[in-house]
């Protein structure tokens, strides 16, 4: 079987105010063409299809058109991520035909999709896990006990993922005991330990922890052959796997198809094309996605930035830092004339005028660390452990409210 793994489309997202819908449409055109040319048997979309819970109508229409074209050629399995509303994304899912499966219900995660190849000679089991938010799913993942109350998983990403995988492994054990070995794929939207994050993923911490150990998804005797991961925007393999000759299942993030922050400027965006057989994963290939415009950074005095030394970046989406000690006159207008697609223009003097170190709050900073620094600046003392717990609870409540919007 030939499977194409992709994720984190974030349809409707902008980049520093630039509308990316046209570029996302170009990616979807590319995806349809890849499916046609490569004779793909199934496309797996591992979460964050939309960028927010209530997407604009034009973005819904864009997804509808893409799914119509894809399902004319192949099967599509789609799951929600932490940006999606599982309820809205899964509306009318039971009515969809066999070529489109939208798996949004926790209760269905141990009921795999049995996907046949186009020639009917092989097949694969796909266990499609929706994003498992601990606060909203752990009671639904409680495990029955004849002699006691159901055991509810702890309030953590690791605990709910482990509970989900226990159900998956139990089903897989039954199926493999009853017949010939069929390769198994798990789709999961999670931050797996060892993955490299960028600035554009939304924080999913609960209880101060956001990560799931890889062996929760891949450990044990009945491990899946491939774990199709979503959430992190950089394409990457996590842990050892079949691709480098190591034993054990292969786990990969396909990454987002477009760059959504300057921290991704060096990524080669791609989708994962893999072949599955009775013994597991065979050939794996990364297929680059279209790059609408390069991202880069330019730093120097205004005179340097206006010189020929930066000609190669003139048409990039660029983040510009002007380092003159005194702010040049008409700074923004002159930079934009030089770099018409500049997304960020900053005056960052090499020697700050204040005489002290410049401190900036950026997307890379931990919000709880920034809050702690604020408390210390205002009160003269670092927050106590009890105060830190209150700050963490407030921050996580705000994140949860945003996810459920």
Secondary structure as GFF3:
##gff-version 3
##sequence-region A 1 405
A	DSSP	beta_strand	2	6	.	.	.	ID=ss1
A	DSSP	beta_strand	14	15	.	.	.	ID=ss2
A	DSSP	beta_strand	18	19	.	.	.	ID=ss3
A	DSSP	alpha_helix	21	38	.	.	.	ID=ss4
A	DSSP	beta_strand	42	46	.	.	.	ID=ss5
A	DSSP	alpha_helix	57	71	.	.	.	ID=ss6
A	DSSP	beta_strand	75	79	.	.	.	ID=ss7
A	DSSP	alpha_helix	86	89	.	.	.	ID=ss8
A	DSSP	three_ten_helix	93	95	.	.	.	ID=ss9
A	DSSP	beta_strand	100	103	.	.	.	ID=ss10
A	DSSP	three_ten_helix	106	108	.	.	.	ID=ss11
A	DSSP	beta_strand	113	116	.	.	.	ID=ss12
A	DSSP	beta_strand	123	128	.	.	.	ID=ss13
A	DSSP	alpha_helix	134	137	.	.	.	ID=ss14
A	DSSP	beta_strand	143	145	.	.	.	ID=ss15
A	DSSP	beta_strand	148	151	.	.	.	ID=ss16
A	DSSP	alpha_helix	157	178	.	.	.	ID=ss17
A	DSSP	beta_strand	183	189	.	.	.	ID=ss18
A	DSSP	beta_strand	191	192	.	.	.	ID=ss19
A	DSSP	beta_strand	211	212	.	.	.	ID=ss20
A	DSSP	alpha_helix	214	218	.	.	.	ID=ss21
A	DSSP	beta_strand	226	230	.	.	.	ID=ss22
A	DSSP	beta_strand	236	237	.	.	.	ID=ss23
A	DSSP	three_ten_helix	242	244	.	.	.	ID=ss24
A	DSSP	beta_strand	250	253	.	.	.	ID=ss25
A	DSSP	three_ten_helix	262	264	.	.	.	ID=ss26
A	DSSP	beta_strand	270	277	.	.	.	ID=ss27
A	DSSP	beta_strand	280	288	.	.	.	ID=ss28
A	DSSP	beta_strand	295	300	.	.	.	ID=ss29
A	DSSP	alpha_helix	302	305	.	.	.	ID=ss30
A	DSSP	three_ten_helix	308	313	.	.	.	ID=ss31
A	DSSP	beta_strand	317	322	.	.	.	ID=ss32
A	DSSP	alpha_helix	331	338	.	.	.	ID=ss33
A	DSSP	beta_strand	342	347	.	.	.	ID=ss34
A	DSSP	alpha_helix	367	379	.	.	.	ID=ss35
A	DSSP	alpha_helix	385	403	.	.	.	ID=ss36
###
